[in-house]
Amino acid sequence: MTSPSPAGLLAELHKAGAALNAGLDRIPAGGETAPSTLPGWSRGHLLAHLTGICDALSRQVEYGRRGETVELYDGGVEGRNRAIDLAARHSLGQHREDVDAALHRALAAFDSLGADEWQTRIAFRDGVIFDAGLALWRELVIHTADLDSGTGPETWNREFCSHLFDFLAARIPAETRLVLQPVALPPLALGAGGSTVVVSGMVTDIAAWLAGRTPSLDSLRATAAGDGTDLPALGPWPSAMPDPK
């Protein structure tokens, strides 16, 4: 699997930002208090998180370009959670203003990069600025679906699904070898365990399942040794933040 080029990633970020804005436009007045698809989170919680992660990844770029490193969130995990809780009950109009400002800041930060700056070291995942761009792509695309405002994983493009297969391979249990068979696309093996499970279906449904989301096209089928079986349990999301102690 190949990652997009920096130019390709920038194009995807702008498309994802436009899709998020369209999703926000479909939320009716008062709809910010309705549940998102994430357990325990309203749309307001999710919009507060989107504001926070856009700002957090922006500052990774901004500090990195100055040769400095900074933790992802000011105040770490506790600071992140506190900010979400405080902002979750904002009005839809306030959420819109906050998301617009944070998204504009993030896109401007990545748009301003020179060709030689994408590999600048940052604190996020002990990686480089390009990793922060991939993270922003994931956050925008997946959480737009999580808003439950009219579009879901069925809208994810092939490039994004391919990226998720690569990024989320870490969720596959050590004892499992997963063979993905997306419809009309080449099969792909992930994991190196001794127990092989074949998962077939639409590429977006496979990606949604790997991402812990409900597949929207109901196309998934799992088999082991030719017989139908349950989808295997997956490990945790590969978090970029340490668990609070």
Buried (B, 14 or more C-beta within 10 A) or exposed (E): EEBBEBEEBBEBBBBBBEBBBEBBEEBEEEBBEBEBBBEEBBBBBBBBBBBBBBBBBBBBBBBBBEEEEBBBBEEEBEBBBEBBEEBBBBEBEBBBEBBBEBBEBBBEBBEEBEEEBBEBEBBBBEBBBBBBBBBBBBBBBBBBBBBBBEBBBBBBEEBBBBBBBBBBBEBBBEEBBBBBBBEEBEEBEBBEBEEBBBBBBBBBBBBBBBBEBEBBBEBBEBBBEEEEBEEBEBEEEEEBBEEEE
